[in-house]
Amino acid sequence: MTTWTREVNECSKAESALSTRVEKLNCLYTISRILNVLTRDDKPLKDLFQEIVDLIPSGWQFPKAAYVRIVMDGQEFMTKNYQETPWKLHSPILVHGHPVGSVEVHYLEEKPLSDEGPFLKEESILIETIAELLGNFVERRETRDMLRESEDNYRRLSQEFNVLLDAIPDNIALLSNDLKVLWANKSAVRRMNREPGDIIGEHCFVLWEHCDTVCKGCPAEKCFRTGEIESGQFSNPEGQVREVIFFPLRDEAGRVKNVIFISRDIAERLKLEVEAIRSAKLASLGELAAGVAHEINNPINSIINYAQILVNKGDRKRKEYEFTKEIVKEGDRVASIVRGLLAFAKDTKDLKGPVSLEHVITSTLALTDAQMRRDGIILKVHADPDLPEIVANVQQLQQVFLNMINNARYALIQKYSGVHEDKILEITLEGASFNGRPHVRIAFCDHGTGIPASIITRVKDPFFSTKPTDKGTGLGLSISNSIVSDHGGRLTVSSVEGEYSRVVIELPVQLDPHHP
């Protein structure tokens, strides 16, 4: 054999070997590309593995004689007319280090011996690489599915969490260390007529306190500084009393990264607490009044009886007779006051029945008559003689009427220090109609200091009072309004500052609370 012939043969072998390697690389590249693309796809695994099974023979030196089978989780994917033969290459498929299947290549007939029987060394490396690619693909696919499931769960939980937070009536917001809003629920922006996303990046003191700088003694700043839960109470011109609590959120290093604040309106709670204290005081006062009344009742009845005996036996022509009659008269007045105290002291909170408003007004005025005369207040009562009865709680109505009379007394005393012809409280009882239903209207009108127009809309708000702190709690009109509403009526206030104030109470006739 000539040198030229040997070179030609060597070149032919090299070309054949190169061609084989190119085929193997093409096969490997195609499988890798399919797997990388399908990691992000939802193509069924059975279609994917069948496609790869059909591709694998192209990477072997005898593709027409190569039969392939992939086993994965008990499923088999094979080339057409697959048969098991003694001439086989095999490699396990590992997922997270555990065998879950295998790749097998069989030759249908015996072939010339190579590196490993009829198979080339490159083919052994190729089948191992294909098995590794399949294992990595399954791992990536499982990871992708787990991530998708986690994302779906996170999205669902996030939606549920946001719905829950938006349903909470308390104001909730997340603040950065420069006191800017990072997140807020709907309650936090409801009064602003804005959406939560619209306030992101704005300072909390601008949004809720309408300040240009950080609030004095800001609990949020203190929470960032101390890392402890901080709280406080704030009130605003609208009559709201809010409790604010700040919770620190720490990063991995333990530093306070953000602060969550929760703000709730506690005016109603404070109102109930004050009302409970007030009720307890009234109960104690009622017990005291009842005790005193009982102690007075017996001697005053004795005085009246003895005086009446003297009247019956006395000489009408003598001056002492008139004195004795006056004793009986004043004794009866004391007895009437005692009966009023006993009626007011009774625990009839839930008891409602037919009531004559004229009788309630008369018994209430009996309790205040001495104070009115001492203060020099002129009392004028105008009552329609044909007023119908209403269904009400006498004790609660007395509480309302006493509050109206006391407010009028205070306004008149503030305006007139002594006796004056205009130091007048007028009480009018008359029939009325409201929403097509018969009502009884009770009006209390005083010629006192009046109420400024700027605050008249707030006089029924809890804790709002025109009186000094030591003179009023700001609950009188609020509680009276609640009592009137509970009786199905309404309470309105009108006034002109420096001239008069007029409170009108309208109560429905014969309104049974259990059968409206």
ChimeraX attribute file (.defattr): number of C-alpha atoms within 10 A of each C-alpha:
attribute: neighborCount
match mode: 1-to-1
recipient: residues
	/A:1	5
	/A:2	7
	/A:3	8
	/A:4	9
	/A:5	10
	/A:6	11
	/A:7	11
	/A:8	12
	/A:9	12
	/A:10	12
	/A:11	12
	/A:12	12
	/A:13	12
	/A:14	12
	/A:15	12
	/A:16	13
	/A:17	13
	/A:18	12
	/A:19	13
	/A:20	20
	/A:21	17
	/A:22	13
	/A:23	17
	/A:24	21
	/A:25	14
	/A:26	15
	/A:27	21
	/A:28	21
	/A:29	12
	/A:30	15
	/A:31	20
	/A:32	18
	/A:33	12
	/A:34	14
	/A:35	22
	/A:36	15
	/A:37	9
	/A:38	16
	/A:39	20
	/A:40	12
	/A:41	10
	/A:42	9
	/A:43	10
	/A:44	9
	/A:45	13
	/A:46	12
	/A:47	11
	/A:48	15
	/A:49	20
	/A:50	16
	/A:51	16
	/A:52	24
	/A:53	22
	/A:54	16
	/A:55	18
	/A:56	25
	/A:57	23
	/A:58	17
	/A:59	22
	/A:60	23
	/A:61	20
	/A:62	14
	/A:63	13
	/A:64	11
	/A:65	15
	/A:66	23
	/A:67	24
	/A:68	26
	/A:69	25
	/A:70	25
	/A:71	17
	/A:72	21
	/A:73	9
	/A:74	8
	/A:75	9
	/A:76	14
	/A:77	21
	/A:78	20
	/A:79	20
	/A:80	11
	/A:81	7
	/A:82	16
	/A:83	15
	/A:84	14
	/A:85	13
	/A:86	10
	/A:87	17
	/A:88	18
	/A:89	19
	/A:90	17
	/A:91	20
	/A:92	21
	/A:93	25
	/A:94	19
	/A:95	18
	/A:96	10
	/A:97	8
	/A:98	10
	/A:99	13
	/A:100	16
	/A:101	20
	/A:102	21
	/A:103	23
	/A:104	20
	/A:105	30
	/A:106	21
	/A:107	25
	/A:108	17
	/A:109	11
	/A:110	12
	/A:111	13
	/A:112	7
	/A:113	10
	/A:114	10
	/A:115	11
	/A:116	14
	/A:117	14
	/A:118	18
	/A:119	22
	/A:120	16
	/A:121	12
	/A:122	16
	/A:123	20
	/A:124	16
	/A:125	12
	/A:126	20
	/A:127	23
	/A:128	19
	/A:129	16
	/A:130	21
	/A:131	22
	/A:132	18
	/A:133	19
	/A:134	25
	/A:135	24
	/A:136	19
	/A:137	18
	/A:138	21
	/A:139	16
	/A:140	17
	/A:141	19
	/A:142	14
	/A:143	13
	/A:144	14
	/A:145	15
	/A:146	12
	/A:147	12
	/A:148	12
	/A:149	12
	/A:150	12
	/A:151	12
	/A:152	12
	/A:153	12
	/A:154	12
	/A:155	12
	/A:156	12
	/A:157	12
	/A:158	12
	/A:159	12
	/A:160	12
	/A:161	12
	/A:162	15
	/A:163	13
	/A:164	11
	/A:165	17
	/A:166	18
	/A:167	12
	/A:168	14
	/A:169	15
	/A:170	20
	/A:171	20
	/A:172	24
	/A:173	24
	/A:174	22
	/A:175	26
	/A:176	19
	/A:177	15
	/A:178	15
	/A:179	19
	/A:180	20
	/A:181	22
	/A:182	19
	/A:183	18
	/A:184	24
	/A:185	23
	/A:186	23
	/A:187	21
	/A:188	25
	/A:189	20
	/A:190	13
	/A:191	9
	/A:192	11
	/A:193	8
	/A:194	12
	/A:195	15
	/A:196	19
	/A:197	14
	/A:198	11
	/A:199	19
	/A:200	17
	/A:201	15
	/A:202	15
	/A:203	22
	/A:204	24
	/A:205	16
	/A:206	14
	/A:207	16
	/A:208	13
	/A:209	15
	/A:210	11
	/A:211	12
	/A:212	10
	/A:213	11
	/A:214	16
	/A:215	15
	/A:216	7
	/A:217	9
	/A:218	13
	/A:219	18
	/A:220	30
	/A:221	19
	/A:222	15
	/A:223	23
	/A:224	25
	/A:225	13
	/A:226	12
	/A:227	19
	/A:228	14
	/A:229	17
	/A:230	19
	/A:231	18
	/A:232	14
	/A:233	13
	/A:234	13
	/A:235	14
	/A:236	10
	/A:237	8
	/A:238	9
	/A:239	13
	/A:240	18
	/A:241	20
	/A:242	18
	/A:243	17
	/A:244	21
	/A:245	20
	/A:246	26
	/A:247	20
	/A:248	22
	/A:249	18
	/A:250	14
	/A:251	9
	/A:252	7
	/A:253	7
	/A:254	9
	/A:255	13
	/A:256	20
	/A:257	16
	/A:258	22
	/A:259	25
	/A:260	21
	/A:261	22
	/A:262	17
	/A:263	21
	/A:264	18
	/A:265	18
	/A:266	17
	/A:267	18
	/A:268	13
	/A:269	11
	/A:270	14
	/A:271	18
	/A:272	16
	/A:273	12
	/A:274	15
	/A:275	16
	/A:276	12
	/A:277	12
	/A:278	14
	/A:279	14
	/A:280	12
	/A:281	12
	/A:282	16
	/A:283	15
	/A:284	13
	/A:285	13
	/A:286	20
	/A:287	16
	/A:288	14
	/A:289	18
	/A:290	21
	/A:291	15
	/A:292	14
	/A:293	20
	/A:294	15
	/A:295	12
	/A:296	14
	/A:297	18
	/A:298	11
	/A:299	12
	/A:300	18
	/A:301	16
	/A:302	12
	/A:303	16
	/A:304	21
	/A:305	14
	/A:306	15
	/A:307	21
	/A:308	17
	/A:309	13
	/A:310	16
	/A:311	20
	/A:312	13
	/A:313	10
	/A:314	16
	/A:315	12
	/A:316	11
	/A:317	8
	/A:318	9
	/A:319	10
	/A:320	14
	/A:321	18
	/A:322	15
	/A:323	13
	/A:324	20
	/A:325	18
	/A:326	14
	/A:327	18
	/A:328	23
	/A:329	15
	/A:330	14
	/A:331	20
	/A:332	16
	/A:333	13
	/A:334	19
	/A:335	19
	/A:336	16
	/A:337	21
	/A:338	23
	/A:339	19
	/A:340	20
	/A:341	23
	/A:342	18
	/A:343	17
	/A:344	22
	/A:345	21
	/A:346	13
	/A:347	12
	/A:348	13
	/A:349	10
	/A:350	9
	/A:351	12
	/A:352	17
	/A:353	15
	/A:354	16
	/A:355	18
	/A:356	15
	/A:357	23
	/A:358	21
	/A:359	11
	/A:360	17
	/A:361	19
	/A:362	13
	/A:363	20
	/A:364	23
	/A:365	20
	/A:366	19
	/A:367	18
	/A:368	14
	/A:369	16
	/A:370	11
	/A:371	14
	/A:372	17
	/A:373	11
	/A:374	9
	/A:375	18
	/A:376	20
	/A:377	24
	/A:378	16
	/A:379	15
	/A:380	12
	/A:381	14
	/A:382	13
	/A:383	16
	/A:384	12
	/A:385	9
	/A:386	8
	/A:387	18
	/A:388	19
	/A:389	18
	/A:390	21
	/A:391	19
	/A:392	27
	/A:393	18
	/A:394	22
	/A:395	21
	/A:396	20
	/A:397	20
	/A:398	19
	/A:399	16
	/A:400	22
	/A:401	20
	/A:402	19
	/A:403	16
	/A:404	21
	/A:405	21
	/A:406	16
	/A:407	19
	/A:408	27
	/A:409	22
	/A:410	16
	/A:411	22
	/A:412	26
	/A:413	17
	/A:414	12
	/A:415	16
	/A:416	19
	/A:417	11
	/A:418	12
	/A:419	13
	/A:420	13
	/A:421	9
	/A:422	13
	/A:423	22
	/A:424	19
	/A:425	24
	/A:426	17
	/A:427	20
	/A:428	17
	/A:429	22
	/A:430	18
	/A:431	18
	/A:432	17
	/A:433	14
	/A:434	14
	/A:435	6
	/A:436	7
	/A:437	9
	/A:438	17
	/A:439	24
	/A:440	23
	/A:441	22
	/A:442	24
	/A:443	22
	/A:444	21
	/A:445	22
	/A:446	29
	/A:447	23
	/A:448	27
	/A:449	21
	/A:450	21
	/A:451	21
	/A:452	13
	/A:453	12
	/A:454	7
	/A:455	11
	/A:456	16
	/A:457	12
	/A:458	16
	/A:459	18
	/A:460	21
	/A:461	19
	/A:462	22
	/A:463	22
	/A:464	21
	/A:465	19
	/A:466	14
	/A:467	13
	/A:468	9
	/A:469	9
	/A:470	6
	/A:471	10
	/A:472	14
	/A:473	18
	/A:474	20
	/A:475	21
	/A:476	25
	/A:477	24
	/A:478	17
	/A:479	20
	/A:480	23
	/A:481	20
	/A:482	17
	/A:483	19
	/A:484	19
	/A:485	15
	/A:486	12
	/A:487	22
	/A:488	17
	/A:489	20
	/A:490	19
	/A:491	20
	/A:492	13
	/A:493	17
	/A:494	15
	/A:495	20
	/A:496	16
	/A:497	13
	/A:498	14
	/A:499	13
	/A:500	19
	/A:501	22
	/A:502	22
	/A:503	18
	/A:504	19
	/A:505	23
	/A:506	25
	/A:507	27
	/A:508	24
	/A:509	23
	/A:510	17
	/A:511	20
	/A:512	16
	/A:513	13
	/A:514	5
	/A:515	5
	/A:516	7
